[in-house]
């Protein structure tokens, strides 16, 4: 079972146990009344969502059995997870886990490092590369191709970016 986070529970809203959600980019549109979500990455704890609504550009959800602000506080700081297959990605969209571990190659095929993770910064998302944790912006000017099957990302970078 491969679970991915779709939302972080960031606060309580009102007195009836609603929770404020900050959805991940993969989680946009994945919240729904009647759906069941894992509360941990292993899928050991499950809970059903009873309602979802938007309020001031934020998703608010109600969870089964959570009817007071006090009960909702126990969930703040947690995350909701779904099976990877339940998340619809558009063309040229990838999950962080898809990119982590891929080899970064220049356009001549020389290996520049291994992707250690993805940082979501205000200006753009960046690949974290190698033990020095260099950042490579995930922008079309630098990223020439991503091939998950080959396990590689081909880039054309300005001189000095990975030094």
C-alpha positions, 0 to 999 in steps of 0.5 A: 500500500502506497499512501501519499499525504493530501492535506494537513489539518491546520486548525479548528474552525468553529464549535462543531468540530470542523477542521481547517485543511491545507491541501497539498498540490496532489490533494487538490480535489481529493477531499470529499464527503463520504470518503475514508482517509488514513491518518498515518502513512501506514494506513493503520488509522482510518477515518471517514469525512462527513462533509467538506466546504470552502470558506475564505479559500480554505477547505473545511472538513468534518470527520465522523464522530468529531463533533466538538472543537475539543475533539477536533483539536486532537487532529490538528497537526495531523495529515490525511493520506490516500492511496497513490492511485486515487490522486489524478496528476496532470501532464508534467505533474509529479509527486515529490516521491516520484522525483526523489532518488532520480539521477540528475544528468546534464544534456551530454549524459554526465551525472550531476547527482541524485535527487534527495528531495523537493523543496516547495519555495515561494518562487518555485519548487526546487530539486534538492540534489546531492549531499550538499543539498544544492537547489535546482529550480523545477522550471522548463528553462532548466529541466529538459526531460523527466523520465520516471522509467529510466530514473533520470532527469535531464537538465541544462543548467547555468555554469556554477549552479551545482558547485 
